[in-house]
Amino acid sequence: MNAVITVTGKDTVGIIAKVSSECFKYNANILDITQKVFGGMFVMTMLISVDELNIRFADFVDIMNDLAKKENLVIHTMHESIFDAMHNI
């Protein structure tokens, strides 16, 4: 199963490294990543495989939320099907 992580916030050094380090720690495989900086605002979307997570998905979501608070970012982590449903008209 895949999940989507979106990250937004003020551009600072190391955002990609911090998010990808959490993915590595919990065995979430990054399948695709796109990022852009718009006038100092960082925006990133990652597609990850969560088939081999070494913790429950809900716990992984909580960890990403904690990272968001710590780094003053907005991070949303959701199953790919939910992301797709939110973006279908």
N, C-alpha and C positions, 0 to 999 in steps of 0.2 A: 504494500500500500504506500502511496505517496502522500506527502503533505507539502503545504506552501507556507513559507515564512516571508512576511513582508516587514521591512525595517524602514522607518523614517525618523529624521531628526537632524539637528545641527551637525554639519560635517565636522568630524574630528578624526585624528589619526587612529587607526586600529579597529574601526567598527567591523570591517569584514573579518579581521583576524579574531575578534572576540566572539562573534556569532559562529564562525566556522569552528572555533575551538570547542565551543559547547556541543556542536554537532559531532565532532570527533570524539569527545569525551563519552558521549552516550550512544555512539555507533550509528548515527544518522548519516547516510551517504548522500552527499551533495550531487545531484544529477544535472542541475543547470543553475546558473546564477546570472543575474543582470543587475547592474548598478549604475547610477547616474548622480551627478551633483548639479543641482539647479540653484545658482546664486547663493551658495553656502548651505543649501538644504540637501542632505543625503537621502537617497531613495534606493532601496534594494529589494529584489524579489528572488527568493531561492526555491527551487523545487528539490525536495529531499525524499529519499526512500526511508521509510520508518519500519521496514520489514524486520530489520535486525537490531532494533533499539534494545539496549540492555536495561531499560526501565520502562514503566508504563507510559503510554503516550501522554496521558493527563499530567503525569509528573514532569515530563519533558516540557510541556506547555507552561507549567508553573515555573520551571527553571528559566525559560526564555522570558517570562514576565518579570522575574526577579532581575535578570540581566537588563531588561528595559528600564526598570526603575533605577538601578545602580548607575546606568550610563546615560540617563535622561533621554531615552529614545522611546519610540512607539514600535513595539514588536507584536505582530499577530502571527500565531502559529495555528494552522487549521488543516484538517484533512483536505486533500485535493478536491474531493467531491463537493464539500461545502463551499470552497473557493469558487469552483465552477458554477454552482448553483447561484451564488451571489452575483455572478457576472454574466448570467444568461438573461436575455430579455424575452 
